[in-house]
Amino acid sequence: MDLEERPRPRGDLASQLATESLDSLSHDELNARIGLLELEIMRTVAHRDKASAHRAAAEALFRSPPDRSAS
């Protein structure tokens, strides 16, 4: 089962946001909400990319050196 297929935990913030009614929000309030969500997406992507770079650096540091006796 892929991560996307698993149900979200009940306390998950994205699930809470998805259940909120948007009916009472004005056009300006919807635009403000979208702006905040876009900022949070950018923050999350930046953190993910930083974590990936950190992991790649650690893997490169601890990778076994190539076997040079085979040449």
N, CA, C and O of each residue as an XYZ file, in Angstrom:
284
protein
N       0.846     -1.176      0.000
C       0.000      0.000      0.000
C       0.892      1.240      0.000
O       1.763      1.383      0.858
N       0.672      2.135     -0.965
C       1.435      3.379     -1.043
C       1.026      4.320      0.075
O      -0.057      4.201      0.647
N       1.919      5.265      0.377
C       1.619      6.247      1.425
C       0.372      7.043      1.107
O      -0.406      7.357      2.008
N       0.163      7.381     -0.175
C      -0.999      8.173     -0.557
C      -2.309      7.422     -0.345
O      -3.359      8.037     -0.159
N      -2.246      6.095     -0.373
C      -3.454      5.285     -0.245
C      -3.868      5.077      1.207
O      -5.016      4.728      1.483
N      -2.931      5.292      2.140
C      -3.254      5.079      3.544
C      -4.126      6.221      4.058
O      -3.952      7.369      3.650
N      -5.055      5.910      4.944
C      -5.876      6.988      5.519
C      -5.014      7.895      6.389
O      -4.074      7.439      7.041
N      -5.343      9.172      6.390
C      -4.612     10.127      7.218
C      -5.007      9.925      8.681
O      -6.137      9.536      8.980
N      -4.066     10.192      9.588
C      -4.426     10.151     11.004
C      -5.494     11.198     11.314
O      -5.541     12.239     10.659
N      -6.335     10.942     12.285
C      -7.424     11.863     12.613
C      -6.914     13.239     13.015
O      -7.568     14.239     12.721
N      -5.787     13.316     13.666
C      -5.257     14.595     14.124
C      -4.454     15.334     13.068
O      -3.921     16.409     13.345
N      -4.355     14.792     11.879
C      -3.573     15.382     10.805
C      -4.163     16.745     10.421
O      -5.365     16.858     10.182
N      -3.319     17.768     10.364
C      -3.797     19.117     10.064
C      -4.407     19.239      8.675
O      -5.380     19.970      8.490
N      -3.851     18.535      7.702
C      -4.416     18.596      6.351
C      -5.828     18.026      6.332
O      -6.698     18.536      5.627
N      -6.054     16.968      7.107
C      -7.405     16.397      7.188
C      -8.369     17.370      7.848
O      -9.522     17.489      7.431
N      -7.903     18.056      8.864
C      -8.748     19.047      9.537
C      -9.105     20.184      8.586
O     -10.251     20.632      8.552
N      -8.129     20.647      7.817
C      -8.399     21.707      6.848
C      -9.393     21.250      5.791
O     -10.255     22.020      5.369
N      -9.275     20.009      5.367
C     -10.144     19.484      4.318
C     -11.597     19.381      4.760
O     -12.500     19.369      3.923
N     -11.831     19.306      6.066
C     -13.199     19.182      6.546
C     -13.851     20.533      6.830
O     -15.061     20.600      7.046
N     -13.064     21.606      6.831
C     -13.623     22.930      7.102
C     -14.504     23.383      5.941
O     -14.153     23.207      4.775
N     -15.630     23.957      6.271
C     -16.512     24.504      5.242
C     -15.934     25.820      4.731
O     -15.494     26.663      5.513
N     -15.941     25.981      3.438
C     -15.445     27.209      2.821
C     -16.584     28.124      2.401
O     -16.352     29.208      1.866
N     -17.814     27.689      2.644
C     -18.990     28.419      2.175
C     -19.082     29.846      2.719
O     -19.545     30.746      2.019
N     -18.650     30.054      3.946
C     -18.821     31.377      4.561
C     -17.681     32.342      4.238
O     -17.737     33.509      4.624
N     -16.662     31.878      3.543
C     -15.507     32.730      3.256
C     -15.751     33.579      2.005
O     -16.303     33.120      1.005
N     -15.313     34.842      2.107
C     -15.416     35.742      0.958
C     -14.299     35.430     -0.041
O     -13.400     34.635      0.234
N     -14.378     36.061     -1.178
C     -13.346     35.897     -2.213
C     -11.977     36.301     -1.658
O     -10.989     35.598     -1.867
N     -11.924     37.423     -0.959
C     -10.660     37.882     -0.378
C     -10.148     36.913      0.688
O      -8.946     36.657      0.767
N     -11.047     36.377      1.500
C     -10.641     35.415      2.525
C     -10.133     34.117      1.895
O      -9.187     33.507      2.394
N     -10.761     33.704      0.806
C     -10.283     32.510      0.098
C      -8.896     32.751     -0.490
O      -8.031     31.879     -0.414
N      -8.679     33.931     -1.075
C      -7.351     34.261     -1.608
C      -6.303     34.288     -0.500
O      -5.182     33.820     -0.699
N      -6.656     34.832      0.664
C      -5.721     34.862      1.786
C      -5.398     33.449      2.251
O      -4.244     33.139      2.545
N      -6.395     32.606      2.316
C      -6.194     31.207      2.723
C      -5.280     30.493      1.733
O      -4.369     29.769      2.134
N      -5.525     30.697      0.449
C      -4.674     30.079     -0.582
C      -3.239     30.559     -0.434
O      -2.305     29.764     -0.540
N      -3.057     31.848     -0.190
C      -1.708     32.391     -0.008
C      -0.990     31.747      1.162
O       0.188     31.405      1.057
N      -1.691     31.579      2.279
C      -1.084     30.939      3.447
C      -0.737     29.477      3.164
O       0.317     28.992      3.574
N      -1.624     28.787      2.466
C      -1.352     27.387      2.127
C      -0.162     27.273      1.171
O       0.652     26.359      1.304
N      -0.058     28.188      0.215
C       1.082     28.170     -0.710
C       2.393     28.421      0.036
O       3.405     27.788     -0.263
N       2.381     29.344      1.006
C       3.582     29.586      1.816
C       3.966     28.348      2.617
O       5.148     28.027      2.744
N       2.976     27.661      3.153
C       3.260     26.453      3.923
C       3.799     25.344      3.021
O       4.675     24.581      3.430
N       3.282     25.253      1.808
C       3.801     24.270      0.852
C       5.258     24.583      0.533
O       6.090     23.676      0.508
N       5.578     25.845      0.291
C       6.971     26.224     -0.010
C       7.888     25.908      1.170
O       9.011     25.446      0.971
N       7.422     26.152      2.393
C       8.214     25.864      3.587
C       8.456     24.356      3.717
O       9.557     23.923      4.054
N       7.421     23.571      3.447
C       7.530     22.118      3.546
C       8.466     21.562      2.478
O       9.274     20.678      2.760
N       8.362     22.071      1.261
C       9.238     21.625      0.169
C      10.692     21.976      0.484
O      11.588     21.162      0.259
N      10.930     23.174      0.999
C      12.297     23.580      1.347
C      12.871     22.671      2.428
O      14.042     22.298      2.368
N      12.054     22.314      3.414
C      12.520     21.427      4.477
C      12.811     20.037      3.930
O      13.811     19.418      4.294
N      11.939     19.546      3.058
C      12.151     18.228      2.449
C      13.444     18.210      1.637
O      14.225     17.261      1.723
N      13.666     19.264      0.848
C      14.865     19.330      0.016
C      16.132     19.407      0.871
O      17.151     18.799      0.543
N      16.053     20.161      1.969
C      17.197     20.265      2.881
C      17.488     18.910      3.506
O      18.649     18.513      3.616
N      16.440     18.194      3.918
C      16.623     16.873      4.512
C      17.203     15.888      3.493
O      18.043     15.056      3.839
N      16.759     15.982      2.250
C      17.285     15.098      1.201
C      18.758     15.375      0.950
O      19.549     14.445      0.786
N      19.130     16.648      0.919
C      20.535     17.003      0.698
C      21.392     16.526      1.866
O      22.511     16.051      1.667
N      20.872     16.651      3.071
C      21.603     16.201      4.252
C      21.812     14.692      4.201
O      22.900     14.197      4.496
N      20.779     13.978      3.832
C      20.884     12.517      3.747
C      21.870     12.102      2.655
O      22.670     11.188      2.853
N      21.812     12.772      1.506
C      22.730     12.438      0.408
C      24.177     12.694      0.822
O      25.068     11.917      0.481
N      24.410     13.779      1.553
C      25.765     14.086      2.017
C      26.246     13.018      2.999
O      27.401     12.598      2.942
N      25.372     12.582      3.891
C      25.746     11.540      4.850
C      26.022     10.221      4.138
O      26.979      9.525      4.476
N      25.195      9.872      3.158
C      25.417      8.631      2.415
C      26.726      8.687      1.642
O      27.440      7.687      1.561
N      27.052      9.846      1.073
C      28.309      9.986      0.335
C      29.504      9.871      1.280
O      30.535      9.302      0.921
N      29.359     10.410      2.479
C      30.448     10.376      3.453
C      30.727      8.957      3.928
O      31.883      8.570      4.099
N      29.669      8.185      4.140
C      29.836      6.857      4.713
C      29.824      5.732      3.680
O      29.891      4.559      4.046
N      29.741      6.075      2.402
C      29.774      5.067      1.344
C      31.160      4.445      1.298
O      32.167      5.119      1.516
N      31.195      3.158      1.012
C      32.480      2.463      0.889
C      33.214      2.994     -0.334
O      32.607      3.251     -1.374
N      34.539      3.157     -0.198
C      35.297      3.619     -1.371
C      35.286      2.559     -2.463
O      35.156      1.372     -2.164
N      35.421      2.967     -3.731
C      35.424      1.969     -4.817
C      36.616      1.028     -4.673
O      37.683      1.422     -4.203
N      36.414     -0.221     -5.086
C      37.473     -1.240     -5.016
C      38.420     -1.022     -6.189
O      38.052     -1.250     -7.341
N      39.617     -0.588     -5.900
C      40.590     -0.278     -6.954
C      41.486     -1.467     -7.304
O      42.275     -1.390     -8.246
N      41.372     -2.549     -6.566
C      42.219     -3.720     -6.851
C      41.738     -4.480     -8.075
O      42.472     -5.314     -8.606
N      40.516     -4.211     -8.537
C      39.954     -4.935     -9.669
C      40.533     -4.460    -10.996
O      40.378     -5.156    -12.000
N      41.200     -3.296    -11.044
C      41.712     -2.801    -12.320
C      43.022     -3.388    -12.692
O      43.570     -3.060    -13.744
